[in-house]
Amino acid sequence: MLGGPEGRHAATVRRLRVGERLDVTDGAGAALECEVRLVGRDELECVVLRRRSPAAAGPRLVVAQALAKGDRGELAVEMLTEIGVDEIVPWAASRCVVRWDGERGERSRARWTRTAQEAAKQSRRHAWPLVGPLAGTAALAERARRAALAVVLHETATTPLAGLARALQPVPAVEPVPGVEPVPGVEPEIGEILLVVGPEGGVADGELEALTAAGAVAGRLGPTVLRTSTAGVVAAAVVLADIGRLGG
């Protein structure tokens, strides 16, 4: 039985009928492929046709998205979710006009989370992206230090973003323990890929220095300068294509 807000939406907004198919997911990758057997006023009775387990999708792609004014931040979250990003980190860059202070910050993050959830449903994603807590540059630098690849998008960079992720080699997800054999059939994993997207005013010199000192690479998308709401989406598409998660 599918009830609550999701059941009400399916029955009254989507107007699903008997015999139609739908997927019910936990948002973490597991899903049930179902068929509607009975439609109630605000709920559906379904039969489970198949169970799907979470599938390994390769390295996790994390986008640190600088806060943007108006609805540009939520637009970025929506498109990043649709393209397949695994995590979105709100970044309080020094040149951000918007500030997430106190209750305003909590409400803003909640809006980003709701936007990601709705976009995940619309794009039929079984694994929904995490919207992390607000991060400063120091926290991003520490994350860049641990990442398999970290790239700061910057208009003055000379290194093309395209192709950087292709050079990644699988590394063990856990450090090998002496005397313990690896589990047969378990493949090595590639760690996290971090993309850092600056605000409309650009990434400050000090921020770029801090991130590159932590191991990040300054990367260039192309000859044009994109808005903060679209730069991350284009960059994510490039990386996802490079690692085989898009276009295959």
MARKOL-390651 format. One record per atom (N, C-alpha, C, CB): x, y, z; residue in three letters. Coordinates in steps of 0.2 Angstrom, whole numbers, padded with zeros to 4 digits, always signed. Last residue first. Glycine has a CB too. Example, Ala and Ser with C-alpha at 12.3 -4.5 7.8 and 13.67 -1.06 7.14 Angstrom:
<atoms>
+0064-0011+0035SER/+0068-0005+0036SER/+0064+0000+0039SER/+0070-0003+0029SER/+0066-0028+0039ALA/+0062-0022+0039ALA/+0066-0016+0039ALA/+0057-0022+0045ALA/
</atoms>
This chain:
<atoms>
+0133+0032-0110GLY/+0134+0025-0111GLY/+0128+0021-0112GLY/+0139+0022-0106GLY/+0130+0045-0105GLY/+0131+0044-0113GLY/+0133+0037-0115GLY/+0137+0048-0115GLY/+0139+0043-0090LEU/+0134+0047-0094LEU/+0136+0046-0101LEU/+0134+0055-0092LEU/+0148+0036-0084ARG/+0142+0036-0081ARG/+0136+0040-0084ARG/+0142+0039-0074ARG/+0162+0037-0088GLY/+0157+0031-0091GLY/+0150+0031-0087GLY/+0160+0025-0090GLY/+0170+0047-0085ILE/+0170+0041-0080ILE/+0165+0035-0082ILE/+0169+0042-0073ILE/+0166+0056-0094ASP/+0173+0054-0094ASP/+0174+0047-0090ASP/+0178+0059-0091ASP/+0153+0059-0091ALA/+0155+0056-0097ALA/+0162+0053-0097ALA/+0154+0061-0103ALA/+0156+0065-0079LEU/+0152+0059-0079LEU/+0152+0056-0085LEU/+0144+0061-0078LEU/+0163+0077-0083VAL/+0166+0072-0079VAL/+0162+0065-0079VAL/+0166+0074-0071VAL/+0153+0084-0091VAL/+0159+0082-0094VAL/+0163+0076-0090VAL/+0164+0088-0094VAL/+0143+0085-0081ALA/+0141+0081-0087ALA/+0148+0079-0090ALA/+0137+0085-0092ALA/+0149+0094-0072ALA/+0147+0087-0070ALA/+0146+0083-0076ALA/+0141+0088-0066ALA/+0150+0105-0081ALA/+0156+0102-0078ALA/+0155+0095-0076ALA/+0160+0106-0072ALA/+0137+0109-0082VAL/+0141+0107-0088VAL/+0147+0103-0086VAL/+0143+0113-0092VAL/+0134+0111-0069VAL/+0130+0106-0073VAL/+0134+0104-0079VAL/+0123+0109-0075VAL/+0142+0122-0065GLY/+0143+0115-0062GLY/+0139+0110-0066GLY/+0140+0116-0055GLY/+0137+0132-0074ALA/+0144+0130-0074ALA/+0145+0123-0071ALA/+0149+0134-0071ALA/+0124+0136-0070THR/+0125+0132-0076THR/+0132+0129-0076THR/+0123+0135-0082THR/+0125+0145-0060SER/+0119+0140-0060SER/+0120+0135-0065SER/+0113+0144-0060SER/+0135+0154-0062THR/+0136+0149-0057THR/+0131+0143-0057THR/+0136+0152-0050THR/+0137+0155-0080ARG/+0134+0157-0074ARG/+0135+0152-0069ARG/+0127+0159-0075ARG/+0153+0154-0089LEU/+0146+0152-0088LEU/+0144+0155-0081LEU/+0145+0144-0088LEU/+0162+0160-0102VAL/+0161+0160-0094VAL/+0154+0159-0093VAL/+0164+0167-0091VAL/+0171+0151-0115THR/+0165+0156-0112THR/+0165+0155-0105THR/+0159+0155-0116THR/+0180+0142-0119PRO/+0182+0149-0120PRO/+0177+0154-0117PRO/+0182+0150-0127PRO/+0180+0130-0105GLY/+0180+0132-0112GLY/+0181+0139-0113GLY/+0173+0130-0116GLY/+0183+0125-0092LEU/+0177+0122-0096LEU/+0178+0124-0104LEU/+0170+0124-0094LEU/+0197+0122-0083ARG/+0194+0126-0088ARG/+0189+0122-0092ARG/+0199+0130-0092ARG/+0203+0120-0066GLY/+0201+0117-0073GLY/+0197+0122-0077GLY/+0197+0111-0072GLY/+0216+0118-0055ALA/+0211+0123-0058ALA/+0210+0121-0065ALA/+0215+0130-0058ALA/+0215+0105-0043VAL/+0218+0107-0050VAL/+0213+0113-0052VAL/+0218+0101-0055VAL/+0220+0102-0026ALA/+0215+0103-0031ALA/+0218+0106-0038ALA/+0209+0108-0029ALA/+0228+0101-0016GLY/+0229+0096-0021GLY/+0224+0097-0026GLY/+0228+0089-0018GLY/+0229+0111-0007ALA/+0226+0105-0004ALA/+0226+0100-0009ALA/+0219+0106-0001ALA/+0233+0122-0015ALA/+0238+0119-0010ALA/+0236+0113-0007ALA/+0239+0125-0005ALA/+0221+0124-0021THR/+0226+0121-0025THR/+0232+0118-0021THR/+0229+0126-0030THR/+0214+0130-0010LEU/+0211+0124-0013LEU/+0217+0120-0017LEU/+0205+0125-0018LEU/+0221+0141-0008ALA/+0220+0136-0003ALA/+0218+0130-0005ALA/+0215+0139+0002ALA/+0221+0148-0020GLU/+0227+0146-0017GLU/+0226+0140-0012GLU/+0231+0152-0014GLU/+0207+0151-0021LEU/+0210+0146-0026LEU/+0217+0144-0024LEU/+0211+0150-0033LEU/+0206+0159-0010GLU/+0202+0153-0010GLU/+0205+0148-0015GLU/+0195+0154-0012GLU/+0213+0170-0014GLY/+0215+0166-0008GLY/+0212+0160-0008GLY/+0213+0170-0002GLY/+0206+0174-0026ASP/+0213+0172-0026ASP/+0215+0168-0020ASP/+0218+0178-0027ASP/+0189+0169-0027ALA/+0194+0174-0024ALA/+0201+0170-0025ALA/+0193+0176-0017ALA/+0179+0165-0040VAL/+0183+0162-0035VAL/+0189+0167-0033VAL/+0186+0155-0036VAL/+0166+0176-0045GLY/+0172+0172-0046GLY/+0175+0169-0040GLY/+0177+0176-0050GLY/+0154+0182-0044GLY/+0160+0186-0043GLY/+0166+0182-0044GLY/+0160+0190-0037GLY/+0145+0171-0043GLU/+0145+0175-0049GLU/+0151+0180-0049GLU/+0139+0179-0049GLU/+0155+0158-0035PRO/+0149+0162-0036PRO/+0150+0167-0042PRO/+0149+0167-0030PRO/+0162+0142-0041GLY/+0162+0148-0038GLY/+0156+0152-0039GLY/+0168+0152-0040GLY/+0163+0125-0038VAL/+0160+0130-0043VAL/+0159+0137-0039VAL/+0153+0128-0045VAL/+0172+0111-0038VAL/+0171+0117-0035VAL/+0169+0122-0040VAL/+0177+0119-0031VAL/+0171+0094-0038LEU/+0170+0099-0042LEU/+0168+0106-0038LEU/+0166+0098-0048LEU/+0178+0079-0033LEU/+0175+0085-0031LEU/+0176+0090-0036LEU/+0179+0087-0024LEU/+0176+0062-0032ILE/+0178+0067-0037ILE/+0175+0073-0034ILE/+0177+0065-0044ILE/+0182+0049-0021GLU/+0178+0054-0023GLU/+0181+0059-0028GLU/+0176+0058-0017GLU/+0190+0034-0028GLY/+0187+0038-0023GLY/+0183+0044-0026GLY/+0193+0041-0019GLY/+0186+0019-0035ILE/+0189+0025-0036ILE/+0186+0030-0031ILE/+0189+0028-0044ILE/+0189+0002-0029GLU/+0184+0008-0030GLU/+0189+0014-0032GLU/+0179+0009-0025GLU/+0191-0015-0034PRO/+0193-0009-0031PRO/+0189-0003-0033PRO/+0201-0007-0033PRO/+0178-0028-0032GLU/+0183-0024-0036GLU/+0185-0018-0032GLU/+0179-0021-0043GLU/+0176-0043-0026VAL/+0175-0036-0025VAL/+0180-0032-0028VAL/+0175-0035-0017VAL/+0179-0056-0030GLY/+0174-0053-0033GLY/+0172-0046-0031GLY/+0168-0057-0032GLY/+0186-0061-0014PRO/+0185-0062-0021PRO/+0179-0059-0024PRO/+0185-0070-0022PRO/+0193-0049-0003VAL/+0187-0053-0004VAL/+0187-0054-0012VAL/+0181-0049-0001VAL/+0211-0051+0000PRO/+0205-0047-0002PRO/+0199-0052-0004PRO/+0207-0043-0009PRO/+0218-0058+0015GLU/+0217-0058+0008GLU/+0211-0054+0006GLU/+0216-0065+0005GLU/+0228-0053+0027VAL/+0221-0054+0026VAL/+0220-0053+0018VAL/+0216-0048+0029VAL/+0241-0050+0030GLY/+0239-0057+0032GLY/+0231-0058+0030GLY/+0240-0058+0039GLY/+0238-0033+0033PRO/+0243-0038+0032PRO/+0240-0045+0034PRO/+0249-0037+0036PRO/+0225-0025+0024VAL/+0227-0027+0031VAL/+0232-0033+0030VAL/+0221-0029+0036VAL/+0224-0011+0014PRO/+0225-0018+0015PRO/+0228-0020+0022PRO/+0229-0021+0009PRO/+0212+0002+0016GLU/+0219+0000+0016GLU/+0219-0007+0017GLU/+0222+0004+0022GLU/+0198+0002+0005VAL/+0200+0001+0012VAL/+0208-0001+0012VAL/+0196-0004+0016VAL/+0197+0003-0008ALA/+0192+0007-0004ALA/+0195+0007+0003ALA/+0185+0005-0005ALA/+0211+0004-0019PRO/+0207+0000-0014PRO/+0203+0005-0010PRO/+0212-0004-0009PRO/+0208+0012-0034VAL/+0212+0011-0028VAL/+0208+0008-0023VAL/+0215+0018-0025VAL/+0208+0014-0052PRO/+0205+0012-0046PRO/+0210+0011-0040PRO/+0202+0005-0047PRO/+0214+0030-0058GLN/+0215+0023-0058GLN/+0211+0020-0052GLN/+0222+0020-0058GLN/+0210+0044-0069LEU/+0210+0040-0062LEU/+0210+0033-0063LEU/+0203+0042-0059LEU/+0210+0049-0081ALA/+0217+0047-0079ALA/+0216+0043-0072ALA/+0221+0053-0079ALA/+0198+0054-0083ARG/+0199+0048-0087ARG/+0206+0045-0084ARG/+0200+0049-0094ARG/+0197+0066-0077ALA/+0194+0061-0073ALA/+0196+0054-0077ALA/+0187+0061-0073ALA/+0202+0075-0087LEU/+0205+0074-0081LEU/+0203+0068-0077LEU/+0204+0080-0077LEU/+0194+0076-0099GLY/+0200+0071-0099GLY/+0203+0070-0092GLY/+0205+0073-0104GLY/+0190+0092-0097ALA/+0189+0086-0101ALA/+0195+0082-0101ALA/+0186+0088-0108ALA/+0196+0104-0092LEU/+0192+0099-0087LEU/+0191+0092-0091LEU/+0186+0102-0085LEU/+0212+0109-0097PRO/+0205+0108-0099PRO/+0202+0103-0094PRO/+0204+0105-0106PRO/+0222+0121-0089THR/+0220+0114-0090THR/+0213+0113-0091THR/+0222+0111-0083THR/+0222+0135-0087THR/+0224+0132-0093THR/+0223+0125-0095THR/+0231+0134-0094THR/+0211+0147-0079ALA/+0214+0140-0079ALA/+0216+0138-0086ALA/+0210+0135-0076ALA/+0203+0158-0078THR/+0210+0159-0080THR/+0214+0152-0081THR/+0213+0163-0075THR/+0191+0153-0073GLU/+0191+0156-0080GLU/+0198+0157-0083GLU/+0187+0162-0081GLU/+0189+0138-0065HIS/+0191+0145-0065HIS/+0193+0147-0072HIS/+0198+0145-0061HIS/+0184+0126-0054LEU/+0182+0129-0061LEU/+0185+0136-0060LEU/+0175+0128-0062LEU/+0194+0115-0047VAL/+0191+0121-0046VAL/+0190+0124-0052VAL/+0195+0126-0041VAL/+0194+0098-0043VAL/+0195+0103-0048VAL/+0191+0109-0046VAL/+0192+0100-0055VAL/+0201+0083-0037ALA/+0197+0089-0035ALA/+0199+0094-0040ALA/+0199+0092-0028ALA/+0201+0066-0035LEU/+0202+0071-0040LEU/+0198+0077-0037LEU/+0200+0069-0047LEU/+0200+0059-0023ALA/+0204+0056-0029ALA/+0206+0061-0034ALA/+0201+0050-0032ALA/+0201+0069-0008ALA/+0198+0067-0014ALA/+0203+0063-0019ALA/+0194+0072-0018ALA/+0207+0074+0003ARG/+0205+0067+0003ARG/+0203+0064-0004ARG/+0200+0066+0008ARG/+0209+0088-0001ARG/+0215+0084+0001ARG/+0213+0076+0001ARG/+0217+0086+0008ARG/+0196+0092-0003ALA/+0200+0091-0009ALA/+0206+0087-0007ALA/+0202+0098-0011ALA/+0192+0092+0011ARG/+0189+0087+0007ARG/+0193+0086+0000ARG/+0182+0089+0005ARG/+0200+0103+0015GLU/+0201+0096+0018GLU/+0198+0091+0014GLU/+0198+0096+0025GLU/+0194+0113+0007ALA/+0201+0111+0006ALA/+0203+0104+0009ALA/+0206+0117+0009ALA/+0182+0114+0012LEU/+0182+0111+0005LEU/+0189+0109+0004LEU/+0180+0117+0000LEU/+0185+0119+0025ALA/+0182+0112+0024ALA/+0182+0109+0017ALA/+0174+0113+0027ALA/+0190+0132+0021ALA/+0194+0127+0024ALA/+0191+0120+0024ALA/+0195+0129+0032ALA/+0178+0138+0015THR/+0184+0136+0011THR/+0189+0131+0014THR/+0188+0142+0008THR/+0163+0130+0022GLY/+0168+0136+0021GLY/+0174+0133+0017GLY/+0171+0139+0027GLY/+0147+0124+0020ALA/+0154+0123+0020ALA/+0158+0129+0019ALA/+0157+0117+0016ALA/+0132+0118+0026LEU/+0135+0124+0023LEU/+0143+0123+0025LEU/+0133+0130+0026LEU/+0129+0100+0023PRO/+0129+0106+0027PRO/+0133+0112+0024PRO/+0131+0105+0034PRO/+0123+0093+0008GLY/+0127+0093+0014GLY/+0126+0100+0017GLY/+0134+0092+0012GLY/+0112+0083+0001VAL/+0113+0090+0001VAL/+0117+0091+0008VAL/+0107+0095+0000VAL/+0113+0069-0009LEU/+0114+0072-0002LEU/+0115+0079-0003LEU/+0119+0068+0002LEU/+0103+0063-0022PRO/+0109+0066-0020PRO/+0108+0069-0013PRO/+0111+0072-0024PRO/+0095+0046-0022TRP/+0095+0053-0022TRP/+0101+0057-0019TRP/+0089+0055-0018TRP/+0094+0033-0032ALA/+0098+0036-0027ALA/+0098+0043-0027ALA/+0106+0033-0028ALA/+0084+0033-0042HIS/+0083+0028-0036HIS/+0088+0030-0031HIS/+0084+0021-0038HIS/+0077+0045-0053ARG/+0083+0042-0049ARG/+0081+0038-0043ARG/+0088+0048-0047ARG/+0068+0051-0061ARG/+0067+0044-0060ARG/+0074+0041-0057ARG/+0065+0040-0066ARG/+0067+0064-0062SER/+0071+0061-0067SER/+0072+0054-0065SER/+0078+0064-0066SER/+0057+0067-0052GLN/+0056+0069-0059GLN/+0060+0065-0064GLN/+0056+0076-0060GLN/+0064+0063-0041LYS/+0058+0059-0043LYS/+0057+0061-0050LYS/+0052+0062-0038LYS/+0075+0072-0041ALA/+0076+0065-0041ALA/+0070+0061-0043ALA/+0079+0063-0035ALA/+0068+0084-0040ALA/+0071+0083-0046ALA/+0073+0076-0047ALA/+0077+0088-0046ALA/+0063+0083-0026GLU/+0058+0083-0032GLU/+0061+0082-0038GLU/+0055+0090-0032GLU/+0076+0082-0020GLN/+0071+0077-0019GLN/+0066+0077-0025GLN/+0068+0077-0013GLN/+0081+0095-0023ALA/+0085+0089-0025ALA/+0080+0083-0025ALA/+0091+0088-0020ALA/+0071+0103-0016THR/+0072+0104-0024THR/+0076+0097-0026THR/+0077+0110-0025THR/+0073+0099-0003ARG/+0067+0098-0006ARG/+0068+0098-0014ARG/+0062+0103-0004ARG/+0087+0104-0002THR/+0085+0097-0001THR/+0079+0095-0004THR/+0085+0096+0007THR/+0085+0118-0004TRP/+0089+0114-0008TRP/+0088+0107-0008TRP/+0096+0116-0006TRP/+0076+0121+0007ARG/+0074+0122+0001ARG/+0078+0118-0004ARG/+0074+0129-0001ARG/+0085+0118+0018ALA/+0079+0114+0017ALA/+0076+0115+0010ALA/+0074+0116+0023ALA/+0094+0128+0016ARG/+0096+0122+0015ARG/+0091+0117+0014ARG/+0101+0119+0021ARG/+0086+0139+0019SER/+0088+0139+0013SER/+0091+0131+0011SER/+0094+0144+0012SER/+0083+0136+0033ARG/+0077+0136+0028ARG/+0080+0136+0021ARG/+0073+0143+0029ARG/+0096+0138+0038GLU/+0092+0131+0039GLU/+0086+0131+0034GLU/+0089+0131+0046GLU/+0098+0151+0035GLY/+0102+0146+0032GLY/+0099+0139+0033GLY/+0109+0146+0036GLY/+0089+0157+0043ARG/+0088+0158+0036ARG/+0093+0153+0032ARG/+0091+0165+0034ARG/+0093+0155+0056GLU/+0087+0151+0053GLU/+0086+0152+0046GLU/+0081+0154+0057GLU/+0110+0158+0053GLY/+0105+0156+0057GLY/+0099+0152+0054GLY/+0102+0162+0061GLY/+0114+0163+0036ASP/+0115+0164+0043ASP/+0109+0162+0047ASP/+0117+0171+0045ASP/+0120+0162+0022TRP/+0115+0158+0025TRP/+0117+0158+0033TRP/+0116+0150+0023TRP/+0120+0176+0010ARG/+0123+0173+0017ARG/+0118+0168+0020ARG/+0125+0178+0021ARG/+0124+0181-0006VAL/+0119+0178-0001VAL/+0123+0175+0005VAL/+0115+0173-0005VAL/+0135+0184-0013VAL/+0131+0190-0010VAL/+0127+0187-0005VAL/+0127+0193-0016VAL/+0152+0178-0012CYS/+0144+0176-0012CYS/+0141+0182-0009CYS/+0143+0170-0008CYS/+0165+0179-0010ARG/+0162+0184-0015ARG/+0154+0182-0016ARG/+0165+0183-0021ARG/+0169+0168-0002SER/+0170+0175+0000SER/+0166+0180-0004SER/+0177+0177+0001SER/+0157+0155-0001ALA/+0163+0158-0004ALA/+0163+0165-0002ALA/+0163+0157-0012ALA/+0150+0143+0006ALA/+0150+0150+0007ALA/+0156+0154+0005ALA/+0149+0151+0015ALA/+0142+0131-0003TRP/+0149+0134-0002TRP/+0148+0141+0000TRP/+0154+0132-0007TRP/+0134+0115-0001PRO/+0133+0123-0002PRO/+0140+0126+0001PRO/+0127+0125+0002PRO/+0136+0101-0010VAL/+0139+0105-0004VAL/+0138+0112-0005VAL/+0146+0103-0003VAL/+0129+0087-0016ILE/+0129+0094-0017ILE/+0131+0098-0010ILE/+0123+0097-0020ILE/+0132+0071-0023GLU/+0131+0075-0017GLU/+0132+0083-0019GLU/+0136+0073-0012GLU/+0131+0065-0035ASP/+0129+0061-0029ASP/+0128+0065-0023ASP/+0135+0056-0028ASP/+0123+0069-0051VAL/+0128+0071-0046VAL/+0126+0067-0039VAL/+0128+0079-0044VAL/+0114+0068-0062GLY/+0117+0062-0059GLY/+0122+0063-0053GLY/+0120+0058-0064GLY/+0106+0077-0068ILE/+0112+0075-0072ILE/+0115+0069-0069ILE/+0117+0080-0073ILE/+0097+0081-0059GLU/+0095+0077-0065GLU/+0100+0074-0068GLU/+0091+0082-0069GLU/+0105+0087-0049THR/+0102+0081-0048THR/+0100+0077-0054THR/+0096+0083-0043THR/+0109+0098-0057LEU/+0114+0094-0054LEU/+0111+0087-0052LEU/+0118+0097-0048LEU/+0096+0105-0058MET/+0100+0102-0064MET/+0105+0097-0062MET/+0102+0108-0068MET/+0093+0108-0045GLU/+0089+0104-0049GLU/+0092+0101-0054GLU/+0083+0109-0051GLU/+0104+0116-0041VAL/+0103+0110-0037VAL/+0098+0105-0042VAL/+0100+0111-0031VAL/+0102+0127-0050ALA/+0108+0123-0050ALA/+0107+0116-0047ALA/+0114+0126-0047ALA/+0090+0132-0045LEU/+0091+0129-0052LEU/+0097+0125-0053LEU/+0091+0136-0056LEU/+0094+0136-0032GLU/+0090+0130-0033GLU/+0089+0127-0040GLU/+0082+0132-0030GLU/+0103+0146-0036GLY/+0105+0141-0032GLY/+0101+0135-0033GLY/+0106+0143-0025GLY/+0094+0155-0042ARG/+0099+0152-0046ARG/+0102+0146-0042ARG/+0105+0157-0048ARG/+0084+0163-0037ASP/+0083+0156-0037ASP/+0088+0152-0041ASP/+0076+0154-0041ASP/+0094+0175-0028GLY/+0088+0173-0031GLY/+0087+0165-0031GLY/+0088+0175-0039GLY/+0112+0171-0028LYS/+0106+0175-0026LYS/+0100+0173-0030LYS/+0107+0182-0028LYS/+0121+0157-0022ALA/+0119+0161-0027ALA/+0112+0165-0026ALA/+0118+0158-0034ALA/+0135+0148-0015LEU/+0128+0151-0014LEU/+0127+0156-0020LEU/+0127+0154-0007LEU/+0143+0136-0025ALA/+0143+0143-0021ALA/+0136+0145-0021ALA/+0148+0148-0025ALA/+0144+0119-0023GLN/+0141+0124-0027GLN/+0140+0131-0022GLN/+0133+0122-0029GLN/+0153+0106-0025ALA/+0153+0111-0020ALA/+0150+0117-0024ALA/+0160+0113-0017ALA/+0148+0090-0030VAL/+0149+0097-0032VAL/+0148+0102-0026VAL/+0144+0098-0038VAL/+0155+0074-0032VAL/+0152+0079-0027VAL/+0153+0086-0030VAL/+0156+0078-0020VAL/+0153+0058-0037LEU/+0154+0065-0039LEU/+0150+0070-0035LEU/+0151+0066-0047LEU/+0160+0043-0033ARG/+0155+0048-0031ARG/+0157+0054-0034ARG/+0154+0048-0024ARG/+0165+0031-0046PRO/+0166+0036-0041PRO/+0161+0041-0040PRO/+0173+0039-0043PRO/+0151+0018-0049GLY/+0158+0021-0050GLY/+0160+0026-0045GLY/+0158+0024-0057GLY/+0139+0014-0045ALA/+0139+0018-0051ALA/+0146+0021-0052ALA/+0134+0024-0049ALA/+0132-0001-0040ALA/+0138+0003-0040ALA/+0139+0007-0046ALA/+0144-0002-0039ALA/+0115-0001-0036ALA/+0120-0003-0041ALA/+0126+0002-0040ALA/+0117-0003-0048ALA/+0103-0008-0024PRO/+0108-0002-0026PRO/+0113-0004-0031PRO/+0111+0002-0020PRO/+0091-0019-0031SER/+0096-0017-0026SER/+0100-0011-0029SER/+0101-0023-0025SER/+0074-0021-0034ARG/+0081-0019-0037ARG/+0085-0016-0031ARG/+0080-0013-0042ARG/+0062-0032-0037ARG/+0066-0029-0032ARG/+0072-0027-0035ARG/+0066-0032-0025ARG/+0046-0033-0045ARG/+0053-0034-0045ARG/+0057-0030-0040ARG/+0057-0033-0052ARG/+0033-0031-0043LEU/+0035-0036-0048LEU/+0042-0038-0048LEU/+0033-0032-0055LEU/+0021-0029-0030VAL/+0028-0029-0032VAL/+0030-0034-0037VAL/+0033-0030-0025VAL/+0006-0021-0032VAL/+0009-0027-0031VAL/+0016-0026-0034VAL/+0006-0033-0036VAL/-0003-0008-0023CYS/+0001-0010-0028CYS/+0004-0018-0027CYS/+0007-0006-0029CYS/-0015+0004-0020GLU/-0013-0003-0018GLU/-0009-0006-0024GLU/-0019-0008-0016GLU/-0013+0021-0016LEU/-0013+0015-0021LEU/-0012+0009-0018LEU/-0008+0017-0026LEU/-0023+0035-0010GLU/-0018+0030-0009GLU/-0019+0025-0015GLU/-0019+0026-0002GLU/-0034+0043-0009ASP/-0027+0046-0008ASP/-0022+0041-0007ASP/-0027+0051-0003ASP/-0044+0035-0014ARG/-0045+0042-0014ARG/-0038+0045-0014ARG/-0049+0044-0008ARG/-0036+0021-0023GLY/-0041+0024-0018GLY/-0041+0031-0019GLY/-0038+0022-0011GLY/-0035+0009-0035VAL/-0034+0016-0033VAL/-0039+0018-0028VAL/-0034+0020-0040VAL/-0026-0007-0036LEU/-0032-0003-0034LEU/-0030+0004-0032LEU/-0035-0007-0028LEU/-0014-0010-0043ARG/-0020-0015-0043ARG/-0026-0012-0041ARG/-0018-0021-0038ARG/+0000-0005-0051VAL/-0006-0003-0048VAL/-0011-0008-0048VAL/-0008+0004-0050VAL/+0016-0013-0049GLU/+0010-0012-0054GLU/+0004-0010-0049GLU/+0009-0018-0058GLU/+0033-0009-0046CYS/+0027-0011-0044CYS/+0021-0010-0050CYS/+0024-0007-0038CYS/+0049-0011-0041GLU/+0045-0010-0047GLU/+0038-0013-0046GLU/+0049-0014-0054GLU/+0057-0004-0028LEU/+0053-0009-0030LEU/+0049-0007-0036LEU/+0047-0010-0024LEU/+0075-0001-0024ALA/+0068+0001-0027ALA/+0064-0005-0028ALA/+0069+0005-0034ALA/+0089+0007-0018ALA/+0085+0002-0018ALA/+0078+0004-0021ALA/+0084-0002-0011ALA/+0095+0020-0017GLY/+0097+0016-0022GLY/+0092+0010-0023GLY/+0104+0014-0022GLY/+0090+0028-0008ALA/+0097+0026-0007ALA/+0099+0021-0012ALA/+0098+0023+0000ALA/+0077+0031-0009GLY/+0081+0036-0010GLY/+0088+0035-0010GLY/+0079+0042-0006GLY/+0069+0020-0009ASP/+0070+0022-0003ASP/+0075+0029-0003ASP/+0074+0017+0002ASP/+0055+0020-0021THR/+0062+0019-0019THR/+0063+0022-0012THR/+0066+0023-0024THR/+0045+0012-0033VAL/+0045+0015-0026VAL/+0052+0014-0023VAL/+0040+0011-0021VAL/+0039+0015-0049ASP/+0044+0013-0045ASP/+0044+0016-0038ASP/+0051+0014-0048ASP/+0025+0009-0058LEU/+0028+0014-0055LEU/+0034+0011-0050LEU/+0023+0018-0050LEU/+0012+0006-0071ARG/+0018+0004-0067ARG/+0021+0010-0064ARG/+0024+0001-0072ARG/-0005+0002-0072GLU/+0001+0006-0073GLU/+0006+0004-0069GLU/-0001+0014-0073GLU/-0016-0005-0067GLY/-0012-0008-0073GLY/-0006-0004-0074GLY/-0016-0009-0079GLY/-0026+0008-0063VAL/-0025+0001-0063VAL/-0021-0002-0069VAL/-0032-0003-0062VAL/-0018+0024-0064ARG/-0023+0020-0065ARG/-0021+0012-0064ARG/-0027+0021-0072ARG/-0013+0040-0057LEU/-0011+0033-0060LEU/-0017+0029-0060LEU/-0005+0030-0055LEU/-0013+0054-0056ARG/-0019+0050-0058ARG/-0017+0044-0061ARG/-0023+0055-0063ARG/-0004+0063-0051ARG/-0002+0059-0057ARG/-0008+0055-0060ARG/+0004+0054-0054ARG/-0013+0068-0041VAL/-0010+0073-0046VAL/-0008+0069-0052VAL/-0004+0076-0042VAL/-0020+0057-0035THR/-0024+0063-0036THR/-0020+0068-0041THR/-0025+0067-0030THR/-0010+0047-0033ALA/-0018+0045-0035ALA/-0021+0051-0037ALA/-0021+0043-0029ALA/+0002+0052-0031ALA/+0001+0047-0036ALA/-0006+0046-0038ALA/+0004+0040-0034ALA/-0001+0060-0020HIS/+0002+0063-0026HIS/+0001+0058-0032HIS/+0009+0065-0025HIS/-0004+0050-0010ARG/-0009+0056-0012ARG/-0007+0059-0019ARG/-0010+0061-0007ARG/+0008+0043-0009GLY/+0002+0040-0012GLY/-0004+0045-0014GLY/-0001+0035-0007GLY/+0016+0053-0004GLU/+0017+0050-0010GLU/+0011+0047-0013GLU/+0023+0045-0009GLU/+0009+0057+0008PRO/+0010+0062+0003PRO/+0011+0059-0004PRO/+0015+0067+0005PRO/+0001+0041+0012GLY/+0004+0047+0014GLY/+0005+0052+0008GLY/+0011+0045+0016GLY/+0003+0025+0003GLY/-0001+0030+0006GLY/+0003+0037+0007GLY/-0004+0028+0012GLY/+0003+0011-0005LEU/+0007+0017-0005LEU/+0002+0023-0003LEU/+0009+0018-0012LEU/+0004-0006+0000MET/+0000+0000+0000MET/+0004+0006+0000MET/-0005+0000+0006MET/
</atoms>
